[in-house]
Structure formats: C-alpha cells, structure tokens
Amino acid sequence: MLVYPIPHAVTQARVQLVADQTEKAPSHVIREDVLNVAAAKNEAERQALAELKEAPAHEEHLDVKA
C-alpha cells in the first residue's frame, strides 16, 4: 500500500464538498465536488508514484534500524 501525506489540493476539495453539503447545494454541485475530490486524489497518487519511480533503486530497499 502506498502511503503519502494528504496534499493540500485533496484537503481543499474535501472541505469544499463538506461546505456544499452543509449548505444543501444542488445535486449537480455536490456531484462536481465529489468528482473534484476523486481527481485530486488521483493526481496526488500519480505524483507519489512518479516520485517513487524517480528514487534511486538502492534507497527503496534500505532497512534502517535505530
């Protein structure tokens, strides 16, 4: 499983969704917010995978113990 910090764009999209739900916005606005959250999450995952691929191979399998 890929673990990465939640990017600002994902948080902002989620906040907008909650705000529109609280305001009882029209269904098309809610639907758009849900799509924006999904798009932001997808983009963040793509960026995280790209960064992972760019990491040197020897650093990916380091076993660091305290």
FENHU-V177591 format. One record per backbone hydrogen bond with DSSP energy under -1.0 kcal/mol. NH is the residue of the N-H (numbers start at 1). CO is the residue of the C=O. E is the energy in kcal/mol with one decimal. If there is no record, write none. Layout:
# FENHU-V177591
NH,CO,E / NH,CO,E
This chain:
# FENHU-V177591
11,7,-1.9 / 12,8,-2.8 / 13,9,-2.1 / 14,10,-2.3 / 15,11,-2.5 / 16,12,-2.4 / 17,13,-2.0 / 18,14,-2.4 / 19,15,-2.6 / 20,16,-2.5 / 21,17,-2.5 / 22,18,-2.6 / 23,19,-2.0 / 24,21,-1.0 / 25,20,-2.6 / 30,26,-1.8 / 31,27,-2.6 / 32,28,-1.8 / 33,29,-2.2 / 34,30,-2.5 / 35,31,-2.2 / 36,32,-2.2 / 37,33,-2.2 / 38,34,-2.2 / 39,35,-2.6 / 40,36,-2.4 / 41,37,-2.4 / 42,38,-2.5 / 43,39,-2.4 / 44,40,-2.2 / 45,41,-2.3 / 46,42,-2.4 / 47,43,-2.4 / 48,44,-2.3 / 49,45,-2.5 / 50,46,-2.3 / 51,47,-2.3 / 52,48,-2.0 / 53,49,-2.2 / 54,50,-1.6 / 59,56,-1.3
